[in-house]
């Protein structure tokens, strides 16, 4: 699963990119958001994203300066988003190794195409990565690298993500997975945070809100029904969590983004 960072100063645009696309369908997870280039640099260093979606014009530090200072060092792939009349900036971005240039408002079909292009590019290195993996296995045998523990931790993370995607509508808790894996909740939460940038509960709530957004867009259910459908037994808590991640109440979201 590829980790995505969104760097955009406009709140509505940033929240839209976080919650409107069907990220799981393109094997991605949004690990963070940043409000300008300086904030983006800090998040890139901390979260180590695979893909960065960045606006060009932002306060404090613009998107191109952020790319110049980080894309080569951290090895991520970038997608530039901007308004009309900024193509000369986009050309500079392309010279820095940017994969795609998308115009606002974002066409999600084109966004998915750009994501898949990046994934294809990264997959071309799979044979090299497999070779390195085999070398690391040999190092492990010689006691040089604790490779097995890392692989085991990754399997636990994959299992935790799968459990959330399949059981988000139930009363799911990390303690349940801890019992099933026979590992401590603390150990699992640390591995999950290192791999995704989120704690288990944060990722669970984000995924539930993403599903709530999908249901709100269908315009078929009452808000309290959607809260129950995505795993929130407490309606008021659902409203609080929704506002935290989306930036507005469900009622306002329907008004601004409904069919």
C-alpha positions as CSV (number, residue, x, y, z in Angstrom):
1,X,0.0,0.0,0.0
2,X,1.4,3.4,-1.1
3,X,1.5,6.2,1.4
4,X,0.2,9.6,0.1
5,X,0.8,13.1,1.5
6,X,-1.4,16.0,0.5
7,X,0.1,19.5,0.5
8,X,-2.6,22.1,-0.2
9,X,-3.3,25.5,1.5
10,X,-7.0,25.6,0.6
11,X,-8.9,23.7,3.3
12,X,-11.8,22.6,1.1
13,X,-9.5,21.4,-1.6
14,X,-7.2,19.6,0.9
15,X,-10.1,17.9,2.7
16,X,-11.7,17.0,-0.6
17,X,-8.5,15.2,-1.8
18,X,-8.3,13.4,1.5
19,X,-11.9,12.0,1.6
20,X,-13.4,12.2,-1.8
21,X,-11.2,9.8,-3.9
22,X,-11.5,6.0,-3.3
23,X,-7.9,5.6,-2.2
24,X,-8.2,2.0,-1.2
25,X,-9.2,1.1,-4.7
26,X,-5.8,2.3,-6.0
27,X,-4.0,0.6,-3.1
28,X,-3.2,3.9,-1.3
29,X,-3.5,5.4,2.2
30,X,-3.4,9.1,2.9
31,X,-0.9,9.4,5.8
32,X,-1.0,13.1,6.3
33,X,-1.8,16.6,5.2
34,X,0.1,19.9,5.1
35,X,-1.0,23.5,4.7
36,X,2.1,24.9,2.9
37,X,5.5,23.9,1.6
38,X,7.3,24.3,4.9
39,X,4.7,22.2,6.7
40,X,5.0,19.7,3.7
41,X,8.8,19.4,4.2
42,X,8.3,18.6,7.9
43,X,5.7,16.0,7.1
44,X,7.8,14.4,4.3
45,X,10.7,14.0,6.7
46,X,8.5,12.5,9.4
47,X,6.1,10.4,7.3
48,X,8.3,9.3,4.4
49,X,5.4,9.2,1.8
50,X,5.6,7.4,-1.5
51,X,3.5,9.9,-3.3
52,X,3.1,13.7,-2.6
53,X,0.2,15.6,-4.2
54,X,1.2,19.3,-4.0
55,X,-0.3,22.7,-5.0
56,X,2.1,25.2,-6.7
57,X,1.0,28.5,-5.1
58,X,1.0,28.4,-1.3
59,X,2.0,30.8,1.5
60,X,5.3,30.5,3.5
61,X,6.9,28.2,0.9
62,X,5.4,27.3,-2.5
63,X,5.2,23.8,-3.9
64,X,8.1,24.0,-6.3
65,X,10.5,25.1,-3.6
66,X,9.3,22.3,-1.4
67,X,10.0,19.8,-4.3
68,X,13.5,21.3,-4.9
69,X,14.4,20.8,-1.3
70,X,13.0,17.2,-0.8
71,X,12.1,15.1,-3.9
72,X,15.6,13.9,-4.6
73,X,16.6,13.3,-1.0
74,X,13.4,11.4,0.0
75,X,12.7,9.6,-3.3
76,X,9.0,10.1,-3.4
77,X,6.9,10.7,-6.6
78,X,5.0,13.9,-7.0
79,X,1.7,15.1,-8.6
80,X,1.3,18.9,-9.1
81,X,-2.1,20.5,-8.9
82,X,-2.8,24.1,-9.9
83,X,-5.1,26.5,-11.6
84,X,-5.1,27.6,-15.2
85,X,-2.4,30.0,-16.3
86,X,0.4,28.3,-14.3
87,X,1.8,25.9,-16.9
88,X,5.2,27.4,-16.9
89,X,5.5,26.5,-13.2
90,X,4.3,23.0,-14.0
91,X,7.0,22.7,-16.6
92,X,9.6,23.4,-13.9
93,X,8.0,20.8,-11.7
94,X,8.2,18.3,-14.5
95,X,12.0,19.0,-14.8
96,X,12.2,18.1,-11.1
97,X,10.8,14.7,-11.7
98,X,7.1,15.4,-11.1
99,X,5.0,12.5,-12.6
100,X,1.8,14.4,-13.5
101,X,0.3,17.9,-13.6
102,X,-3.4,18.2,-12.8
103,X,-5.7,21.2,-13.2
104,X,-8.2,22.3,-10.5
105,X,-10.9,21.2,-10.0
106,X,-9.4,17.8,-9.8
107,X,-10.8,15.1,-12.2
108,X,-10.5,12.0,-10.0
109,X,-10.3,9.8,-13.1
110,X,-7.1,11.6,-14.1
111,X,-5.9,11.4,-10.5
112,X,-6.3,7.7,-10.5
113,X,-4.5,7.4,-13.8
114,X,-1.6,9.4,-12.4
115,X,-1.5,7.2,-9.3
116,X,-1.4,4.1,-11.4
117,X,1.4,5.6,-13.6
118,X,3.4,6.1,-10.4
119,X,2.7,2.6,-9.2
120,X,3.8,1.1,-12.5
121,X,7.0,3.2,-12.3
122,X,7.7,2.0,-8.8
123,X,6.9,-1.6,-9.7
124,X,9.6,-1.6,-12.4
125,X,12.1,-1.7,-9.5
126,X,10.6,-4.9,-8.0
127,X,13.2,-7.2,-9.4
128,X,16.0,-5.0,-7.8
129,X,14.1,-4.9,-4.5
130,X,13.6,-8.7,-4.6
131,X,17.4,-9.1,-5.1
132,X,18.1,-6.8,-2.2
133,X,15.6,-8.8,-0.1
134,X,17.5,-12.0,-0.8
135,X,20.7,-10.3,0.1
136,X,19.2,-9.2,3.4
137,X,18.0,-12.7,4.1
138,X,21.6,-13.9,3.7
139,X,22.7,-11.1,6.0
140,X,20.2,-12.2,8.5
141,X,21.7,-15.7,8.5
142,X,25.0,-14.1,9.2
143,X,23.5,-12.1,12.1
144,X,24.1,-8.8,10.3
145,X,20.4,-7.7,9.9
146,X,17.3,-8.4,11.9
147,X,15.3,-8.9,8.7
148,X,12.8,-11.5,10.0
149,X,11.4,-9.2,12.7
150,X,10.8,-6.4,10.2
151,X,9.0,-8.8,7.9
152,X,6.9,-10.2,10.8
153,X,5.9,-6.6,11.8
154,X,4.8,-5.8,8.3
155,X,2.6,-8.9,8.2
156,X,0.9,-7.7,11.4
157,X,0.3,-4.3,9.9
158,X,-1.2,-5.8,6.7
159,X,-3.5,-8.0,8.9
160,X,-4.6,-4.9,11.0
161,X,-5.4,-2.9,7.9
162,X,-7.4,-5.9,6.4
163,X,-9.3,-6.2,9.7
164,X,-10.2,-2.5,9.6
165,X,-11.4,-2.6,6.0
166,X,-13.5,-5.7,6.6
167,X,-14.8,-5.0,10.2
168,X,-15.0,-1.1,10.5
169,X,-18.8,-1.3,10.9
170,X,-18.5,-3.4,14.0
171,X,-17.2,-2.6,17.5
172,X,-13.6,-3.2,16.5
173,X,-10.8,-2.6,19.0
174,X,-7.0,-3.1,18.9
175,X,-7.4,-5.5,21.9
176,X,-9.4,-7.9,19.7
177,X,-6.6,-8.0,17.1
178,X,-4.0,-8.3,19.9
179,X,-5.7,-11.4,21.2
180,X,-5.9,-12.9,17.8
181,X,-2.3,-12.2,17.0
182,X,-1.1,-13.1,20.5
183,X,0.9,-9.9,20.5
184,X,0.7,-6.9,22.9
185,X,-1.4,-3.9,21.8
186,X,1.5,-1.6,22.4
187,X,3.8,-3.6,20.0
188,X,1.1,-3.7,17.3
189,X,0.3,0.0,17.7
190,X,4.0,1.0,17.3
191,X,4.4,-1.2,14.2
192,X,1.2,0.3,12.7
193,X,2.3,3.9,13.4
194,X,5.7,3.3,11.9
195,X,4.2,1.8,8.7
196,X,1.2,4.1,8.2
197,X,1.8,7.3,10.2
198,X,-1.4,6.7,12.2
199,X,-2.3,5.0,15.4
200,X,-4.7,2.1,15.0
201,X,-7.6,4.1,16.3
202,X,-6.8,7.1,14.2
203,X,-6.7,5.0,11.0
204,X,-9.9,3.2,12.0
205,X,-11.8,6.5,12.6
206,X,-10.4,7.9,9.3
207,X,-11.5,4.9,7.4
208,X,-15.0,5.0,9.0
209,X,-15.3,8.7,8.1
210,X,-14.2,7.9,4.5
211,X,-17.0,5.4,4.3
212,X,-19.5,7.9,5.9
213,X,-18.5,10.4,3.2
214,X,-19.2,7.8,0.5
215,X,-22.7,7.1,2.0
216,X,-23.5,10.8,2.3
217,X,-22.7,11.3,-1.4
218,X,-25.3,8.6,-2.2
219,X,-28.0,10.8,-0.5
220,X,-30.0,7.7,0.5
221,X,-29.7,7.6,4.3
222,X,-30.3,9.8,7.4
223,X,-27.1,11.0,9.1
224,X,-27.8,9.0,12.2
225,X,-28.2,5.8,10.1
226,X,-24.9,6.4,8.4
227,X,-23.2,6.8,11.8
228,X,-24.4,3.4,12.8
229,X,-23.5,1.9,9.4
230,X,-19.9,2.9,9.8
231,X,-19.4,1.7,13.3
232,X,-20.4,4.7,15.6
233,X,-22.9,3.8,18.3
234,X,-22.7,7.3,19.7
235,X,-24.2,9.8,17.2
236,X,-22.7,12.9,19.0
237,X,-19.3,11.3,18.9
238,X,-19.7,10.5,15.2
239,X,-20.4,14.2,14.5
240,X,-17.3,15.2,16.6
241,X,-15.0,12.8,14.7
242,X,-16.5,13.8,11.3
243,X,-15.8,17.5,12.0
244,X,-12.3,16.6,13.1
245,X,-11.3,14.9,9.9
246,X,-13.5,16.6,7.2
247,X,-13.6,20.1,8.7
248,X,-17.3,20.5,8.8
249,X,-20.5,18.8,10.0
250,X,-22.2,16.0,8.0
251,X,-25.1,18.4,7.3
252,X,-22.9,21.0,5.9
253,X,-21.0,18.5,3.9
254,X,-24.3,17.4,2.3
255,X,-25.2,21.0,1.5
256,X,-21.8,21.7,-0.1
257,X,-21.0,18.4,-1.8
258,X,-24.4,16.6,-2.1
259,X,-25.9,15.4,-5.4
